[in-house]
Amino acid sequence: MSPQSARAEVLARIASSLGRTGAPDDSGVVPAAPAAPRAQAPADPGPHLDRAELIALLTDRLVDYDARVDLLPAAEVPARIAALLAGARSVVVPADLEESLVAAVDAEVLRDSADRPLAVEVLDAADAVLTASTTAVADTGTIVLSGPQCGRRAITLVPDRHICLVRTSDIVHRVPAAVGIIEQRGLVEAPQTWVSGPSATSDIELERVAGVHGPRTLDVILIDD
């Protein structure tokens, strides 16, 4: 068999394995057929859950992930934050976080922004980080951080403790609805962090280790708005 015919045979077998049909082009390659338009998957609204059911489902998932959860009216949130940070020396917050949320905190409040980022050493030495959130998925127990008052990804990954604020009006049932909120708020190209409980992983012996890839402690305050 000549080298040219051997090449043609190899290309023909590759085309056959890829399910391609038709005549080869000048280089001997059978071109792929044009891809058919991908059908849009129908939306799966799932069962309708009211606000109370969404809160209960999200709380159940978060607690199962070893997060600590409080449900409070907005007026009680600053006092709860101060209580959670009792004894802390410093707490990192996004530069645009509402001042009233940390007004009762005794710890030093370190504000961080993309323009004035805190050094990694400062983040590592901080006792906690406090942020808001964009939305939360009840079905998976996932909190989405992106955009205003959520801060840079680094501040939610380096400190050992994360206190996260979630407005109950921002809780959705399933992931597609959370993606819809990201799109509606123009955050598709913004950095996003999706958090499902404190950081945890398992080694080769299946022993659970906390805090390897992020905070080992997650406190979630659900703000009943």
C-alpha positions in Angstrom: 0.0 0.0 0.0 1.4 3.4 -1.0 1.9 6.1 1.7 -0.9 8.1 0.0 -3.4 5.3 0.1 -2.4 4.4 3.7 -3.1 8.0 4.7 -6.5 7.9 3.0 -7.3 4.7 4.7 -6.4 6.1 8.1 -8.5 9.3 7.5 -11.4 7.3 6.3 -11.4 5.2 9.5 -11.2 8.4 11.6 -14.1 9.9 9.7 -16.1 6.7 10.2 -15.4 6.6 13.9 -16.6 10.2 14.2 -19.8 9.4 12.3 -18.9 11.6 9.3 -20.2 10.9 5.9 -19.6 12.4 2.5 -16.7 13.0 0.1 -13.3 14.0 1.5 -11.9 17.4 0.6 -8.7 18.1 -1.2 -6.7 17.2 1.8 -8.4 13.9 2.2 -10.4 14.9 5.3 -14.2 14.3 5.5 -15.6 17.6 6.8 -18.0 17.5 9.7 -21.6 18.2 9.0 -22.9 21.6 10.2 -24.0 21.4 13.8 -27.7 21.4 14.2 -29.1 24.3 16.3 -29.2 23.3 19.9 -32.7 23.2 21.2 -33.4 25.4 24.2 -34.1 23.2 27.2 -37.6 23.9 28.5 -37.6 25.7 31.8 -38.2 23.5 34.8 -40.1 25.6 37.3 -40.4 22.7 39.6 -42.9 22.8 42.5 -43.9 26.3 43.6 -42.4 27.2 47.0 -43.5 30.2 49.0 -41.1 32.4 50.9 -41.3 30.4 54.1 -40.7 27.1 52.3 -37.7 28.5 50.5 -36.2 29.8 53.8 -36.8 26.4 55.4 -35.2 24.5 52.5 -32.1 26.7 52.3 -31.7 26.6 56.1 -31.9 22.8 56.0 -29.3 22.5 53.3 -26.9 25.0 54.9 -27.1 23.3 58.3 -26.5 20.0 56.6 -23.3 21.5 55.3 -22.2 22.5 58.8 -23.0 26.2 58.3 -24.6 28.2 61.2 -27.8 30.0 60.3 -29.8 32.8 61.9 -33.1 34.3 60.5 -33.5 37.8 61.8 -35.4 41.0 60.9 -33.1 43.7 59.5 -33.2 45.8 62.7 -31.5 43.0 64.7 -28.7 42.2 62.2 -26.1 44.7 63.4 -26.3 43.4 66.9 -26.0 39.8 65.7 -23.0 40.6 63.7 -21.4 42.3 66.7 -22.2 39.2 68.8 -20.6 36.8 66.2 -17.5 39.0 66.2 -17.2 39.3 69.9 -13.5 38.8 70.8 -12.3 39.2 67.2 -9.5 41.6 66.6 -10.2 42.5 63.0 -12.9 41.9 60.3 -12.6 42.4 56.6 -15.5 44.0 54.7 -16.1 45.1 51.1 -15.5 48.9 50.7 -19.1 49.4 49.8 -20.7 47.5 52.6 -23.2 49.5 54.6 -21.6 51.3 57.5 -24.6 50.6 59.8 -24.0 46.8 59.6 -20.6 47.1 61.5 -21.5 50.1 63.7 -21.7 48.0 66.8 -18.6 45.9 66.0 -15.7 46.3 68.5 -13.1 44.7 66.1 -11.1 46.7 63.7 -13.0 47.0 60.4 -10.7 46.6 57.4 -12.3 47.8 54.1 -11.1 46.2 50.9 -11.7 47.1 47.3 -10.3 46.3 43.9 -8.7 49.7 43.8 -7.3 49.4 47.3 -6.9 45.6 47.9 -5.6 44.5 51.3 -2.5 42.4 51.2 -2.9 38.6 51.4 -1.0 38.7 54.7 -3.6 41.1 56.2 -6.4 38.9 54.9 -4.8 35.8 56.4 -4.4 37.5 59.8 -8.0 38.8 59.9 -10.3 36.9 62.2 -13.3 37.0 59.8 -14.8 38.5 56.7 -18.3 39.9 56.4 -20.1 40.2 53.1 -23.5 40.5 51.5 -24.6 38.2 48.7 -26.4 38.3 45.4 -28.7 35.4 45.6 -29.0 32.0 47.2 -30.3 28.6 45.8 -32.5 26.8 48.3 -32.4 23.5 46.5 -28.6 23.2 46.6 -27.8 25.3 49.7 -25.7 27.6 47.5 -24.9 31.3 48.1 -23.8 33.4 45.1 -21.4 36.3 45.7 -21.0 38.8 42.9 -21.4 42.5 42.5 -22.2 45.2 45.1 -21.3 44.5 48.7 -19.9 41.0 47.9 -16.3 42.0 47.7 -13.4 40.5 45.9 -13.1 36.7 45.7 -9.9 36.8 47.7 -11.5 38.2 50.8 -14.1 35.4 50.9 -11.4 32.7 50.4 -8.5 33.6 52.6 -9.9 34.5 56.1 -10.9 31.5 58.2 -14.4 32.6 58.9 -17.1 34.1 56.6 -20.2 35.8 57.9 -22.6 36.2 55.0 -25.8 38.2 54.7 -28.6 36.8 52.6 -31.9 38.7 52.1 -34.8 36.3 52.1 -36.2 38.1 49.0 -33.1 37.0 47.1 -33.6 33.3 47.8 -34.6 31.2 44.7 -35.5 27.6 44.4 -33.1 26.3 41.7 -29.9 27.2 40.0 -31.5 28.4 36.7 -33.3 31.1 38.6 -30.1 32.2 40.3 -28.4 32.4 36.8 -31.4 34.5 35.7 -30.7 37.0 38.6 -27.0 37.2 37.6 -28.1 38.0 34.0 -30.8 40.5 35.1 -28.3 42.4 37.3 -25.6 42.6 34.6 -23.1 40.4 36.4 -22.5 37.7 33.8 -19.0 38.9 33.2 -18.3 39.9 36.8 -16.3 37.5 39.1 -18.6 35.1 40.8 -18.1 32.8 43.9 -20.7 30.1 44.5 -20.5 28.9 48.1 -22.2 25.7 49.5 -21.2 25.6 53.1 -17.8 26.0 54.7 -14.8 24.7 52.9 -14.3 21.0 53.2 -12.6 18.2 51.3 -11.6 14.6 51.8 -8.1 13.1 51.6 -7.3 9.8 50.0 -8.4 8.0 53.2 -11.7 9.8 53.0 -11.1 11.8 56.1 -12.9 15.1 56.0 -10.7 18.2 56.3 -12.1 21.7 56.8 -10.7 25.0 55.6 -8.4 23.8 52.8 -9.9 25.8 50.0 -11.7 28.6 52.0 -13.2 29.5 55.3 -13.7 26.6 57.7 -16.6 28.4 59.4 -19.6 29.9 57.6 -22.2 31.9 59.5 -25.2 32.9 57.4 -27.6 35.6 58.5 -30.9 35.4 56.7 -32.4 38.9 56.7 -36.2 38.7 56.7 -37.0 41.7 54.4 
